Amino acid sequence: MLPFDGEINTTIIAGSFLWCLALYISFAQLRESIIDRLHSWFNFVINLFYTSKINNQSQESQSVLFASLISILPFLTLGILSNWMVEISLGRNWSISVGILACISCAVYDLGRRDSQGSE
């Protein structure tokens, strides 16, 4: 049915997205700066093309949503590269296991980071 005859490898997809989640959780400051920059850029573009201020609140919400969604792309790229490196070094069998381990480790790190910021 599809014009190409290829096999979809779910192990690569799952491992890449697990690494993406781990990196997204662990690099909170980078994530927030990417979201802020994209948000300001989207606001600039919206104000450039739409001069009326009728739906300012909805346009603001829409730009925040788009900025949050697009901010995932750099982490997805790094997640694909990380998963590829794991597959080269350890083999395809370890791809999902190491991705889950990375997610858990990064989540524990983020909880500790938030706890230390809250105590200051």
Secondary structure, DSSP 8 states (H G I E B T S, - for coil): --SS-----HHHHHHHHHHHHHHHHH-HHHHHHHHHHHHHHHHHHHHHH----TTHHHHHHHHHHHHHHHTHHHHHHHHHHHHHHHHHHH-GGGHHHHHHHHHHHHHHHHHHHHHHHHH-
